[in-house]
């Protein structure tokens, strides 16, 4: 990805899921038609690639799912080429113990975009993973039991390792983890971790996602303004993503992003 400016393109939705991930609804074509109806010029399907995660139910694609995903994506790309640019990518969830397998997945196809994230962490002493972005009470309870601040530090260490090991285009979910676990105060150490992470993101030529799924949850996008300001201070390009899990959510709240970014720049 070549970064050429520091505004945000709200005619492109860079983060779209479908029913293939098992926690969304809607066929791929429904999302394309919704994007066209919204007046978008471009969209990126960004389906979940995970490896070695011990968690149920599954919230990522199987090998067979990916085969269909790519075939259907190419069909839609051709069918709607005169109306919208349809792109096929992955949201790669990093798992330190399966980094080689994930790197193979990243290189398996000429993906139009690779978004880098971390949805699951294996808490030391446990054989199961915790879903950091889940609203399920069992995940919230386990996170609180382990310690939210400690878990967040592990999360940022893992993301930094991901950026260093996986060739990717966009960093996703800078501050989305533990969003249902209650208010979390970022410590000075967390901010130091984030600064190191953003330094690595810039060095790799990656962008950072502004994810509008945060607006229904906390009245503003992910990440929070001070963290977006840190990214801009590092010279990191911002890209818009709805994190759609329903066709009608594609491009949601994009009309609010220009004001949001302007407020960030004014900090």
C-alpha positions as CSV (number, residue, x, y, z in Angstrom):
1,X,0.0,0.0,0.0
2,X,1.4,3.4,-1.0
3,X,0.5,6.2,1.5
4,X,0.1,9.5,-0.2
5,X,-2.0,11.7,2.0
6,X,-3.4,12.0,5.5
7,X,-7.1,12.6,5.0
8,X,-9.5,9.7,5.1
9,X,-11.3,8.3,2.0
10,X,-15.0,7.8,3.0
11,X,-15.9,6.5,-0.5
12,X,-14.1,3.2,0.4
13,X,-15.2,0.7,3.0
14,X,-12.1,-1.3,4.0
15,X,-13.6,-3.8,6.4
16,X,-16.6,-6.0,5.4
17,X,-17.6,-9.4,6.7
18,X,-20.2,-11.9,5.6
19,X,-22.1,-14.9,6.9
20,X,-19.0,-17.0,6.1
21,X,-17.4,-16.0,9.4
22,X,-20.3,-17.6,11.4
23,X,-21.1,-14.4,13.4
24,X,-22.4,-12.2,10.6
25,X,-25.4,-12.4,8.2
26,X,-25.9,-11.9,4.5
27,X,-24.5,-13.1,1.3
28,X,-21.5,-11.5,-0.3
29,X,-23.6,-10.1,-3.2
30,X,-25.9,-8.4,-0.7
31,X,-23.0,-6.5,0.7
32,X,-21.9,-5.4,-2.8
33,X,-25.4,-4.2,-3.6
34,X,-25.6,-2.3,-0.3
35,X,-22.3,-0.6,-1.0
36,X,-23.5,0.5,-4.4
37,X,-26.7,1.8,-2.8
38,X,-24.6,3.8,-0.4
39,X,-22.7,5.4,-3.2
40,X,-19.4,3.8,-2.4
41,X,-16.8,3.5,-5.1
42,X,-14.8,0.7,-3.4
43,X,-15.1,-2.0,-0.8
44,X,-12.9,-4.7,0.7
45,X,-14.2,-8.0,2.0
46,X,-11.9,-8.7,4.9
47,X,-12.8,-12.2,6.2
48,X,-11.2,-13.8,9.2
49,X,-8.1,-16.0,9.0
50,X,-7.1,-17.6,12.3
51,X,-4.8,-20.5,13.2
52,X,-4.4,-22.7,16.3
53,X,-7.3,-21.0,18.2
54,X,-9.0,-23.2,20.9
55,X,-12.3,-21.5,21.1
56,X,-16.0,-22.3,20.3
57,X,-18.0,-21.5,18.4
58,X,-15.7,-20.9,15.4
59,X,-15.7,-17.3,14.2
60,X,-13.4,-17.7,11.2
61,X,-13.4,-19.3,7.8
62,X,-12.5,-22.9,7.0
63,X,-10.3,-23.8,4.0
64,X,-13.5,-24.7,2.1
65,X,-15.1,-21.4,3.1
66,X,-12.0,-19.5,1.7
67,X,-12.3,-21.4,-1.6
68,X,-15.9,-20.3,-2.0
69,X,-15.0,-16.8,-0.7
70,X,-12.4,-16.2,-3.4
71,X,-14.4,-17.7,-6.2
72,X,-17.5,-15.7,-5.4
73,X,-15.5,-12.6,-4.8
74,X,-14.0,-12.8,-8.3
75,X,-17.5,-13.3,-9.8
76,X,-18.7,-10.2,-8.0
77,X,-15.7,-8.3,-9.0
78,X,-16.4,-9.0,-12.7
79,X,-20.1,-8.6,-12.5
80,X,-20.1,-5.1,-10.8
81,X,-16.8,-3.8,-12.2
82,X,-18.6,-0.9,-13.9
83,X,-20.3,0.2,-10.6
84,X,-17.9,-0.5,-7.8
85,X,-14.4,-1.9,-7.1
86,X,-14.8,-5.2,-5.2
87,X,-11.7,-6.4,-3.4
88,X,-10.9,-9.6,-1.6
89,X,-8.8,-9.6,1.5
90,X,-8.3,-11.2,4.9
91,X,-8.3,-10.0,8.5
92,X,-5.5,-12.0,9.9
93,X,-5.8,-12.7,13.6
94,X,-2.3,-13.1,15.0
95,X,-1.4,-16.1,17.2
96,X,2.2,-16.2,18.3
97,X,2.3,-20.0,18.5
98,X,1.1,-20.4,14.9
99,X,2.9,-17.5,13.2
100,X,4.4,-19.7,10.4
101,X,1.0,-21.1,9.5
102,X,-0.5,-17.6,9.4
103,X,2.4,-16.3,7.3
104,X,1.6,-19.1,4.8
105,X,-2.0,-18.0,4.8
106,X,-1.0,-14.4,4.2
107,X,1.1,-15.5,1.2
108,X,-1.4,-18.1,-0.1
109,X,-3.1,-15.6,-2.5
110,X,-2.5,-12.1,-3.9
111,X,-4.9,-10.6,-1.4
112,X,-6.1,-7.1,-2.2
113,X,-5.7,-6.2,1.5
114,X,-4.4,-7.8,4.6
115,X,-5.7,-6.4,7.8
116,X,-3.8,-7.3,10.9
117,X,-5.6,-7.9,14.2
118,X,-5.6,-10.1,17.3
119,X,-9.0,-11.4,18.5
120,X,-7.9,-14.3,20.6
121,X,-5.3,-14.6,23.3
122,X,-4.2,-17.7,25.3
123,X,-4.0,-16.7,28.9
124,X,-0.8,-18.2,30.5
125,X,-1.7,-21.3,32.4
126,X,-4.9,-22.0,30.3
127,X,-5.3,-24.3,27.3
128,X,-8.1,-22.2,25.9
129,X,-8.2,-18.8,24.2
130,X,-10.2,-15.8,25.3
131,X,-12.1,-13.7,22.7
132,X,-11.0,-10.2,23.5
133,X,-13.8,-8.6,21.4
134,X,-16.6,-10.7,22.7
135,X,-19.6,-9.5,24.7
136,X,-20.2,-12.9,26.2
137,X,-20.1,-12.9,29.9
138,X,-17.7,-15.9,30.1
139,X,-15.1,-13.9,28.2
140,X,-15.6,-10.8,30.2
141,X,-15.3,-12.8,33.5
142,X,-12.1,-14.5,32.4
143,X,-10.6,-11.2,31.3
144,X,-11.4,-9.5,34.6
145,X,-10.1,-12.5,36.5
146,X,-6.8,-12.3,34.7
147,X,-6.5,-8.6,35.0
148,X,-7.6,-6.1,32.3
149,X,-4.4,-4.1,32.3
150,X,-2.2,-7.1,32.2
151,X,-4.2,-8.6,29.4
152,X,-4.0,-5.4,27.4
153,X,-0.2,-5.3,27.8
154,X,-0.1,-8.9,26.4
155,X,-2.4,-7.7,23.5
156,X,-0.1,-4.9,22.5
157,X,3.0,-7.1,22.7
158,X,1.2,-9.6,20.5
159,X,0.2,-6.9,17.9
160,X,3.8,-5.6,17.8
161,X,5.1,-9.1,17.1
162,X,2.4,-9.5,14.4
163,X,3.5,-6.3,12.7
164,X,7.1,-7.4,12.7
165,X,6.3,-10.9,11.4
166,X,3.4,-10.6,9.0
167,X,3.4,-8.5,5.8
168,X,0.2,-6.6,6.0
169,X,-1.5,-3.4,4.8
170,X,-3.6,-2.1,7.7
171,X,-3.6,-2.4,11.5
172,X,-7.0,-3.1,12.9
173,X,-8.5,-2.8,16.4
174,X,-5.9,-0.6,18.1
175,X,-8.1,-0.1,21.1
176,X,-11.2,-2.3,20.5
177,X,-10.2,-5.3,22.7
178,X,-12.0,-5.6,26.1
179,X,-14.5,-3.1,24.9
180,X,-17.3,-4.9,26.8
181,X,-15.3,-5.4,30.0
182,X,-15.8,-2.0,31.4
183,X,-13.7,1.2,31.4
184,X,-10.0,0.6,31.1
185,X,-7.4,3.3,31.9
186,X,-4.4,3.2,29.6
187,X,-1.3,3.4,31.8
188,X,1.9,5.2,30.8
189,X,3.3,1.7,30.0
190,X,0.4,0.9,27.7
191,X,1.0,4.2,25.9
192,X,4.7,3.4,25.5
193,X,3.7,0.0,24.0
194,X,1.3,1.8,21.6
195,X,4.0,4.2,20.6
196,X,6.4,1.3,19.8
197,X,3.6,-0.4,17.9
198,X,2.9,2.7,15.8
199,X,6.6,3.2,15.1
200,X,6.6,-0.3,13.7
201,X,3.5,0.3,11.7
202,X,5.0,3.3,10.1
203,X,8.3,1.5,9.4
204,X,6.4,-1.2,7.6
205,X,4.4,1.3,5.5
206,X,1.1,0.2,6.9
207,X,-2.1,2.2,7.4
208,X,-4.3,2.2,10.5
209,X,-8.0,1.6,10.4
210,X,-10.7,4.0,11.8
211,X,-13.4,1.5,12.6
212,X,-16.9,3.0,12.8
213,X,-18.4,0.0,14.6
214,X,-17.3,1.9,17.8
215,X,-20.0,4.5,17.3
216,X,-22.9,2.4,18.3
217,X,-20.9,0.9,21.2
218,X,-19.3,4.0,22.7
219,X,-20.4,7.0,20.6
220,X,-17.1,7.4,18.7
221,X,-15.1,5.2,16.4
222,X,-12.2,2.9,17.3
223,X,-9.5,4.0,18.1
224,X,-10.1,6.9,20.5
225,X,-9.0,10.4,19.5
226,X,-5.8,10.6,21.5
227,X,-4.6,7.3,19.9
228,X,-5.6,8.5,16.4
229,X,-3.5,11.7,17.1
230,X,-0.6,9.5,18.0
231,X,-0.9,7.7,14.7
232,X,-1.1,11.0,12.7
233,X,2.0,12.2,14.6
234,X,3.8,9.1,13.4
235,X,2.7,10.0,9.8
236,X,0.4,6.9,9.5
237,X,-2.3,6.9,6.8
238,X,-5.9,6.4,8.1
239,X,-8.4,4.2,6.3
240,X,-12.1,3.8,6.9
241,X,-13.8,0.5,7.9
242,X,-17.3,-0.2,9.0
243,X,-16.6,-3.8,10.2
244,X,-19.9,-4.6,8.8
245,X,-21.6,-7.9,9.9
246,X,-24.9,-7.0,8.2
247,X,-25.3,-5.7,4.6
248,X,-27.1,-2.6,5.8
249,X,-24.1,-1.7,8.0
250,X,-21.7,-1.2,5.1
251,X,-20.3,2.4,5.1
252,X,-22.1,3.1,8.4
253,X,-21.4,6.5,10.0
254,X,-18.8,7.4,7.3
255,X,-20.4,10.8,7.1
256,X,-19.1,11.5,10.6
257,X,-15.5,10.7,9.9
258,X,-14.3,13.9,8.4
259,X,-15.4,15.9,11.5
260,X,-13.9,13.2,13.7
261,X,-10.5,13.5,12.1
262,X,-10.7,17.3,12.1
263,X,-11.3,17.1,15.9
264,X,-8.3,14.8,16.2
265,X,-6.0,17.2,14.3
266,X,-7.1,20.0,16.6
267,X,-6.0,18.2,19.8
